[in-house]
Amino acid sequence: MFYISMLAETNRHPFDLPEAEAELVSGYNVEYSAMTFALFFLGEYSNMLLMCALSSILFLGGWLPPFDIFPLTIIPGSMWFSLKVGVGAVFFILTRAGLPRYRYDQLMHLGWKCFLPLAIGYLMLTVGILISFNWLPN
């Protein structure tokens, strides 16, 4: 759910609804030029890298190696973090190459009828496990 929501939040390709083909000749691509256009796209790509870094920290272990064996622990943590962020950026690129664009109604269906019940169900499952094993904090 996080990766799909990450794609939708960054307005990247299956969810790039503000950049439909009809608006490409009359939208921000025409109105901004030179450095303003470059800064606009730099902001979009920095948002993409920020989401990759956040997902690396939350789900992939951040700067830690994947396994605690000797040859992998020699590599510094910044290299592991950069590698994981790079894998996330490759995920963005492959998603753009492999998926068609969503319509607004499909995006709303995905968010409200699929992800919201799934997230609430996962929350209820987690709370149920915590209550049943008496693992709730005092």
C-alpha positions, 0 to 999 in steps of 0.5 A: 500500500505504501509504494502505490500511495508513494507513486500517487503522492509524487504524481508519477506515472500511473497516477500523473493525473495533473499531466494529461496529454490535453494539458501538456500544451497549455499547462505549466510546461508552456508557462514556465521556461528556462530555470523556473522549469528546471527548478519545478522539475528538480522539486518533483525529482527531489520529492521522488528521492525523498520518498525513496529515502523514506521507504528505505528507512521505514521498510528496507533497514536504512543504512544497515546491510541486508544480512549480518555477514562479514563481507557485507559489513565492510561496506559503509552504511551510506553506501547501503543507504544510497543503494537502497534509494537507487533501487527505489528510484529504479522502481519508479522508472520501471513503474513508469515503463510498465503501467498504463495511466489511471483515470480519476475514477479508478484512482478514487476506487483504489484509494477509497474502496481498496486501500482504506478498508485494507488499512483499517483491517490491518489496523484492527488485526494489529490491535487485536494481536496486541490486545490478545497477547497483552502487549499494549504499553501501559 
